[in-house]
Amino acid sequence: MGTAYDQATKDVLRNTALMIGDQLVTTDSLGHYTVTISGVTCDKGTRWQIKQCNEEAYGKLVVRRLLSEARITINSNWKQYAFCESGITPCYEQRRDLYVP
C-alpha cells in the first residue's frame, strides 16, 4: 500500500492503472494503491537453492503503467513480512510510495 507518483513530475497518479508484479492495480482518486503478495515459500534443496528460489519468486516486483513499456523494479523486502506474528500493527503491511516512469 502507498501512493503512486509520476517519476518525472512528482504529480500524484490518480485513477491510474498499474501493473505491479503480475497484478493489475488501479490507484484511487488520491493516488493510493494496495497490492497483496502471497504464496508458499520454497522449501526443497540446499540452503542456497531455497534462498534463490524464494528471491526469484518474491524478491523483486516490476512496476509499470498499463500500456507502457517504461518500468521500475523494486525490492519487495518479503523476508521482513513472511513469518511475522501480528501485534498491534499488522506486521504483514508495508507502506511504499512508488515513483512510476
N, C-alpha and C positions, 0 to 999 in steps of 0.2 A: 504494500500500500504506500501511497505517496502522491506527489504532484508531478505532472509531466510538463516540461517546458520546451520551447523551441531552442535548440542549441545556439543558433546564431543571434536571435533577437532577445532571448530570455523571456519571451512572452509565454503566458500560460496556454497550454494546448487544451482548449475547451471542446468537448463533444468530438473528440478525435479518435479514430480507430487506430489502434496499435497492435502489432504482433509482438508479444513478449514470450520468448521461447516458442512453443507451439500453440499458445493460446491467443485468441482474438479478444482484445480488451478495449472497451470504449471509455474514455475519460468522461466525467460528468461536467456540469456547467461551471465547476470551479477548477477543473483540470485534475481532479482526483481520480486515481485508478486503484484497483485491487486485483491481485493475481495470487493464485494458490499453487504452490509446488508440492506435489505429493508423490509417493511411490514407495517401493520396497528397496532398501539398500542392498547392495551386493554382499554376499557372504561366502562365496566359494573361491578357492585358490589361495595363493600366498598373500601375505600382508600387503605387499606391493600391488598385486593384481586386484585385490579388493579395493585398495585406495584408488587405483587408476580407474577401475570400473565405476566407482561412485563419483569421481571427479568428472568423468565423461558424461554421466547421466544427470548430475545435479550441479556441477561446479560453475558453469557459465550459462548466461542467458543472452541471446541476441535480441535486441530491441530495435524495431523499425516502425515507421508509419506504414499503414496499409497502402498498397500501390506505389511504394517507393523502394528502391534498392539501397538507399543510404541507411546505414545501420551502426549501432554501437554494441559492444559486448561488455556485459557487466559480470562481476563475480557475485554469485548468489549467497556466499557465506553460509551454505547449507549446514555445515557441521555444527554451527552455533545453535541451530534450531532443531536438529534431527532427533535428539534424545533428551529433550528438556522436560522438566517437571513444572507444571503450571503453578504459579503462585498468585499474587495479587494482579500482576500484569501478565497477560498471556505471553509465554516465552516463545511461542511459535510465530509471533508477528514481528515484522521488520518494516521500518519506515525508510523509504528510499525515494528521493526526488530524482527524476530522470531528465536529462538534457538530450533530447532526440534530434538528430540531424534532419 
